[in-house]
C-alpha cells in the first residue's frame, strides 16, 4: 500500500536487521510476546506498529518531563492551533502553512517580547492530521513552558497574544484561521505530586493524559474526523480511501511530528529522538530461514504470537506444522521466483551485455 519509492514502510517487520542473524520470539517482562531481530521502518506517520511504539515512548517521556517541571514550581499552558480548510485544499500545502507559520511566529519580535513578559521558556509542538467532511484537517498541539504558573487572567492574555501573532503569520502565507478553532488553557498540578496525572479535557469532556493528548493521535476517535490509519484500513476495499492515504503518506514523508528547541530540551530533560526500536526480552524461540518465510507467505505473524502467548513454544511448533501442511509451496515458490525475476531482469540483462562487451542500459 505504500506509495513511497524506497519501500521501507512496506518491508517493515519482514526482514532481518543488520545486527541480527535470525528472527526470534521474545518473552517480555509484562507477559506479552514480540518478534526480535527484525528491521523496522520507524515511521511515526505511516506505520501503525512503529507509530504506536514511538508515540507511546514519547508520551511517557513527556508526562515525566511535565510532572518534573510542575513540581519545580513552573507553569504549563496547553494550546491548539488550527487552519481554515476546505475539501479543495491539499494536505501538503496545509502542513506547509502550519509549519512555516509557527516558525515565522517564533522568530517575530512581537512574540518574543510579549512571551518574555509571561516568563515563556519554550514550547513542545505536536502535529496531528485527521480527515473529515471539509477535507484534511491538520492542527498543532502546543505545550508552553513558563517560569512560573500563570493566573487565569495571564493565561488569557498569553492566548490573545499568541492568536494575534498566529493569525498574522497565517494570513501572510495566504491562508486563514478562526478563533473558534483556537484553544488555550492552563495546566495545573496539586501539591500531592504523586496524585498529579497532568490531564486535559477534550471537546467531549473526557479526560486524557497530557502526554497522550500531545503524542498519541493514533488513539483518538473524533466524530468530525477520521484518523489516517482508519483510511488505511478502508483502503483495502475503497478507492477513495486509497487515494487519500497515498496523499497523506506523501505529504507527511520527511516531516517531524514532535518538535522542541534544543535549549528547552536540555532544560526539561526531554529528547526528541525515537525510543529504542524494539523492546528487548528473553529469547524463547528462533526461526530458521524456511520457517520465517512460511510465516510471511502465510501472513501468520499475529497468529504465531497469539499461539506463543496461549501455549508457549509447543503451540508455535504445532502452528508451523499446520501452516506447512496447508500451504501450497509449489505455487508460492513459483510466484516468489517470478516476482524476483521481474524485479531483477534489467540487472540480469545488463550483466549479460557486460559479458558480451555490449553497452549497458541505464537502470
C-alpha positions as CSV (number, residue, x, y, z in Angstrom):
1,X,0.0,0.0,0.0
2,X,3.0,2.3,0.4
3,X,3.3,4.9,-2.4
4,X,6.9,5.9,-1.4
5,X,9.7,4.8,-3.8
6,X,12.0,3.5,-1.0
7,X,9.6,0.7,0.1
8,X,11.0,0.8,3.6
9,X,7.5,1.1,5.1
10,X,6.2,-1.9,3.0
11,X,9.1,-4.1,4.3
12,X,8.7,-3.1,8.0
13,X,8.8,-6.2,10.2
14,X,9.5,-8.6,7.4
15,X,13.3,-8.8,7.1
16,X,16.3,-9.1,9.4
17,X,18.0,-6.0,10.6
18,X,21.7,-5.5,10.0
19,X,22.7,-6.6,13.6
20,X,20.7,-9.9,13.7
21,X,21.3,-13.4,12.3
22,X,17.8,-14.9,12.9
23,X,14.2,-13.9,13.7
24,X,13.2,-14.8,17.3
25,X,10.2,-14.7,19.5
26,X,11.0,-12.8,22.7
27,X,9.1,-13.1,26.0
28,X,8.8,-9.6,27.6
29,X,8.6,-8.6,31.2
30,X,4.9,-7.8,31.0
31,X,4.0,-11.3,29.8
32,X,3.5,-10.3,26.1
33,X,5.5,-11.6,23.2
34,X,7.1,-10.0,20.2
35,X,9.4,-10.7,17.3
36,X,13.1,-9.8,17.7
37,X,15.8,-9.2,15.1
38,X,13.5,-7.5,12.5
39,X,14.2,-4.3,10.6
40,X,11.6,-1.7,11.4
41,X,10.7,1.4,9.3
42,X,10.4,3.8,12.3
43,X,7.7,5.8,10.6
44,X,5.6,7.8,13.1
45,X,3.2,8.9,10.4
46,X,2.7,5.9,8.1
47,X,3.2,2.7,10.1
48,X,0.6,1.6,12.6
49,X,3.0,-0.6,14.5
50,X,6.0,1.8,14.7
51,X,3.7,4.8,15.2
52,X,2.2,3.3,18.4
53,X,5.6,2.3,19.7
54,X,7.2,5.7,19.1
55,X,4.3,7.8,20.3
56,X,3.9,5.7,23.4
57,X,7.6,6.2,24.3
58,X,7.4,9.9,23.7
59,X,4.1,10.2,25.7
60,X,5.8,8.6,28.7
61,X,8.8,10.9,28.4
62,X,6.6,14.0,28.1
63,X,4.5,13.0,31.0
64,X,7.6,12.7,33.2
65,X,9.1,16.0,32.0
66,X,5.8,17.8,32.6
67,X,5.5,16.4,36.1
68,X,9.1,17.4,37.0
69,X,8.5,20.9,35.6
70,X,5.4,21.4,37.7
71,X,7.0,20.0,40.8
72,X,9.7,22.6,40.5
73,X,7.1,25.4,40.7
74,X,7.0,26.3,37.0
75,X,3.9,26.7,34.7
76,X,2.4,24.9,31.7
77,X,-0.1,26.1,29.2
78,X,-1.8,23.9,26.6
79,X,-2.7,25.4,23.2
80,X,-4.3,24.1,20.0
81,X,-3.6,25.9,16.7
82,X,-5.7,25.3,13.5
83,X,-6.3,26.5,10.0
84,X,-9.4,27.1,8.0
85,X,-9.6,24.4,5.3
86,X,-11.9,23.0,2.5
87,X,-12.0,19.8,0.5
88,X,-10.1,21.5,-2.3
89,X,-7.0,22.1,0.0
90,X,-4.1,19.7,-0.5
91,X,-2.6,18.3,2.7
92,X,0.9,19.1,1.7
93,X,0.1,22.8,1.4
94,X,-1.8,22.9,4.7
95,X,1.1,21.2,6.5
96,X,3.5,23.6,4.9
97,X,1.5,26.6,6.2
98,X,1.2,25.1,9.6
99,X,4.9,24.6,9.9
100,X,6.0,27.9,8.2
101,X,3.6,30.0,10.2
102,X,4.8,28.6,13.5
103,X,8.5,29.1,12.5
104,X,7.8,32.7,11.5
105,X,5.8,33.4,14.7
106,X,8.7,32.0,16.8
107,X,11.1,34.4,15.2
108,X,8.9,37.5,15.3
109,X,9.8,40.4,17.6
110,X,6.3,40.9,18.9
111,X,6.0,37.3,20.1
112,X,9.5,37.2,21.6
113,X,8.9,40.4,23.6
114,X,5.3,39.6,24.6
115,X,6.1,36.0,25.6
116,X,9.0,37.1,27.7
117,X,6.6,39.2,29.8
118,X,4.8,36.0,30.7
119,X,8.0,34.1,31.5
120,X,7.9,32.0,28.4
121,X,10.8,29.4,28.2
122,X,10.0,27.3,25.2
123,X,7.3,25.1,23.5
124,X,6.8,21.5,22.6
125,X,4.8,21.2,19.3
126,X,3.0,18.1,18.1
127,X,1.2,17.9,14.8
128,X,-1.9,15.8,14.2
129,X,-3.9,15.1,11.0
130,X,-7.4,13.9,10.5
131,X,-9.8,13.9,7.5
132,X,-13.4,15.0,7.6
133,X,-16.3,16.3,5.6
134,X,-14.3,19.5,4.9
135,X,-11.2,17.7,3.8
136,X,-7.8,17.4,5.5
137,X,-7.6,19.0,9.0
138,X,-4.1,19.3,10.3
139,X,-3.6,21.1,13.6
140,X,-0.9,21.6,16.2
141,X,-0.9,21.0,19.9
142,X,1.5,23.1,21.9
143,X,2.8,22.9,25.4
144,X,4.1,26.3,26.5
145,X,6.6,26.1,29.4
146,X,6.7,29.2,31.6
147,X,9.0,30.1,34.5
148,X,6.0,30.5,36.9
149,X,2.4,29.3,36.9
150,X,0.1,31.8,35.2
151,X,-3.1,33.1,36.6
152,X,-6.3,32.7,34.6
153,X,-6.1,36.3,33.6
154,X,-2.5,36.0,32.4
155,X,-3.3,32.7,30.5
156,X,-6.0,34.6,28.6
157,X,-3.5,37.4,27.9
158,X,-0.9,34.9,26.6
159,X,-3.6,33.3,24.5
160,X,-4.7,36.6,22.9
161,X,-1.0,37.4,22.1
162,X,-0.4,34.0,20.6
163,X,-3.6,34.1,18.5
164,X,-2.9,37.6,17.2
165,X,0.6,36.6,16.1
166,X,-0.7,33.3,14.7
167,X,-3.4,35.0,12.6
168,X,-0.9,37.5,11.2
169,X,1.5,34.8,10.0
170,X,-1.2,32.5,8.6
171,X,-2.7,35.4,6.7
172,X,0.8,36.4,5.4
173,X,1.1,32.9,3.9
174,X,-2.2,33.2,2.1
175,X,-4.3,31.1,4.4
176,X,-6.9,31.9,7.1
177,X,-7.7,30.8,10.6
178,X,-10.6,31.4,13.0
179,X,-10.8,31.9,16.8
180,X,-13.3,29.1,17.2
181,X,-10.5,26.5,16.5
182,X,-8.1,28.2,18.9
183,X,-7.8,26.8,22.4
184,X,-5.6,28.0,25.3
185,X,-5.9,26.6,28.8
186,X,-3.7,26.4,31.9
187,X,-2.4,23.1,33.2
188,X,-2.3,23.0,37.0
189,X,-1.0,20.4,39.4
190,X,-1.9,19.7,43.0
191,X,0.5,19.7,46.0
192,X,0.4,16.0,46.1
193,X,2.7,15.3,43.1
194,X,2.2,11.5,43.3
195,X,-1.5,12.2,42.8
196,X,-1.0,14.5,39.8
197,X,-1.5,13.0,36.4
198,X,-1.3,16.1,34.2
199,X,-4.6,15.8,32.3
200,X,-6.6,18.0,29.9
201,X,-10.2,17.6,28.7
202,X,-11.1,17.1,25.1
203,X,-14.2,18.6,23.4
204,X,-16.4,15.8,24.7
205,X,-15.4,16.4,28.3
206,X,-13.3,13.2,28.5
207,X,-10.0,13.4,30.4
208,X,-6.9,12.4,28.6
209,X,-3.3,12.3,30.0
210,X,-1.4,15.3,28.7
211,X,1.4,13.3,27.2
212,X,-1.2,11.1,25.4
213,X,-3.1,14.2,24.2
214,X,0.1,15.6,22.7
215,X,1.6,12.5,21.1
216,X,-0.9,9.6,20.8
217,X,-3.0,10.9,17.9
218,X,-3.5,7.3,16.9
219,X,-5.7,6.6,20.0
220,X,-8.1,9.5,19.4
221,X,-11.6,9.0,18.0
222,X,-13.3,12.1,16.7
223,X,-16.8,12.5,15.4
224,X,-15.8,15.2,13.0
225,X,-12.7,13.5,11.5
226,X,-11.2,10.1,10.6
227,X,-7.7,9.2,11.5
228,X,-5.4,8.3,8.6
229,X,-5.0,4.7,9.9
230,X,-8.7,4.3,9.5
231,X,-8.3,5.4,5.9
232,X,-5.5,2.8,5.5
233,X,-7.8,0.1,6.8
234,X,-10.6,1.2,4.4
235,X,-8.1,1.5,1.5
236,X,-8.3,-2.3,1.0
237,X,-11.8,-2.0,-0.4
238,X,-12.3,1.7,-1.1
239,X,-10.5,3.5,-3.9
240,X,-11.2,7.0,-2.5
241,X,-9.6,6.0,0.8
242,X,-6.6,4.5,-1.0
243,X,-6.1,7.9,-2.8
244,X,-6.4,9.8,0.4
245,X,-3.9,7.5,2.2
246,X,-1.4,7.9,-0.6
247,X,-1.8,11.7,-0.4
248,X,-1.3,11.6,3.3
249,X,1.8,9.4,3.0
250,X,3.5,11.6,0.5
251,X,2.6,14.9,2.4
252,X,3.9,13.7,5.8
253,X,7.1,12.0,4.5
254,X,10.1,13.7,5.9
255,X,8.2,15.9,8.3
256,X,8.6,15.9,12.1
257,X,5.7,15.0,14.3
258,X,7.1,16.3,17.6
259,X,9.4,19.3,17.8
260,X,11.1,21.3,20.6
261,X,14.0,23.6,20.9
262,X,17.4,22.3,22.0
263,X,17.6,24.8,24.9
264,X,14.2,23.7,26.2
265,X,15.0,20.0,25.7
266,X,18.1,20.4,27.9
267,X,16.2,22.4,30.5
268,X,13.4,19.9,30.9
269,X,15.4,16.8,30.2
270,X,13.4,15.8,27.1
271,X,14.8,14.4,23.9
272,X,13.1,14.1,20.5
273,X,15.0,11.0,19.2
274,X,13.0,7.9,18.8
275,X,12.9,5.4,21.7
276,X,14.7,2.0,21.4
277,X,13.4,0.5,18.2
278,X,12.4,-2.8,19.9
279,X,11.7,-3.7,23.4
280,X,14.1,-6.5,24.3
281,X,13.0,-9.6,26.1
282,X,14.1,-13.2,26.7
283,X,14.6,-15.2,23.5
284,X,12.1,-18.1,23.6
285,X,12.1,-19.4,20.0
286,X,14.4,-18.9,17.0
287,X,13.1,-19.3,13.4
288,X,15.2,-20.8,10.7
289,X,15.0,-19.2,7.2
290,X,12.4,-21.5,5.8
291,X,10.1,-21.3,8.8
292,X,10.1,-17.5,8.8
293,X,9.5,-17.5,5.1
294,X,6.5,-19.7,5.7
295,X,5.1,-17.3,8.3
296,X,5.5,-14.4,5.9
297,X,3.9,-16.2,2.9
298,X,1.0,-17.4,5.1
299,X,0.5,-13.9,6.6
300,X,0.6,-15.6,10.0
301,X,2.7,-13.3,12.2
302,X,-0.1,-12.3,14.5
303,X,-1.2,-16.0,14.7
304,X,2.3,-17.0,15.8
305,X,2.4,-14.5,18.6
306,X,-1.1,-15.5,19.7
307,X,-0.1,-19.1,19.8
308,X,3.0,-18.4,21.8
309,X,1.1,-16.4,24.4
310,X,-1.5,-19.1,24.7
311,X,0.6,-22.2,24.7
312,X,4.3,-21.4,24.5
313,X,6.9,-22.8,22.2
314,X,4.9,-26.1,21.7
315,X,1.9,-24.2,20.3
316,X,4.2,-22.3,17.9
317,X,5.7,-25.6,16.6
318,X,2.2,-27.1,16.1
319,X,1.1,-24.0,14.3
320,X,4.1,-24.1,12.0
321,X,3.4,-27.7,11.2
322,X,-0.2,-26.9,10.3
323,X,0.9,-24.0,8.1
324,X,3.4,-26.2,6.3
325,X,0.8,-28.9,5.7
326,X,-1.9,-26.5,4.5
327,X,0.2,-24.2,2.3
328,X,0.8,-24.8,-1.4
329,X,4.6,-24.4,-1.5
330,X,4.8,-25.1,-5.3
331,X,2.7,-22.1,-6.3
332,X,4.2,-19.9,-3.6
333,X,7.8,-20.7,-4.7
334,X,6.9,-20.2,-8.3
335,X,5.2,-16.9,-7.5
336,X,8.2,-15.7,-5.4
337,X,10.7,-16.6,-8.2
338,X,8.6,-14.9,-10.8
339,X,8.4,-11.7,-8.7
340,X,12.1,-11.8,-8.0
341,X,12.9,-12.3,-11.8
342,X,10.7,-9.3,-12.7
343,X,12.5,-7.1,-10.2
344,X,15.9,-8.1,-11.3
345,X,15.5,-8.8,-15.0
346,X,17.1,-5.5,-16.1
347,X,20.1,-6.2,-13.9
348,X,20.4,-9.7,-15.3
349,X,20.2,-8.2,-18.9
350,X,22.9,-5.7,-18.1
351,X,25.1,-8.5,-16.7
352,X,24.6,-10.4,-20.0
353,X,25.5,-7.3,-22.1
354,X,28.6,-6.7,-20.0
355,X,29.7,-10.2,-20.5
356,X,29.3,-9.8,-24.3
357,X,31.0,-6.5,-24.4
358,X,27.8,-4.5,-25.4
359,X,27.0,-1.1,-24.0
360,X,25.0,-1.1,-20.7
361,X,21.5,0.3,-20.3
362,X,20.9,2.8,-17.5
363,X,18.9,1.4,-14.6
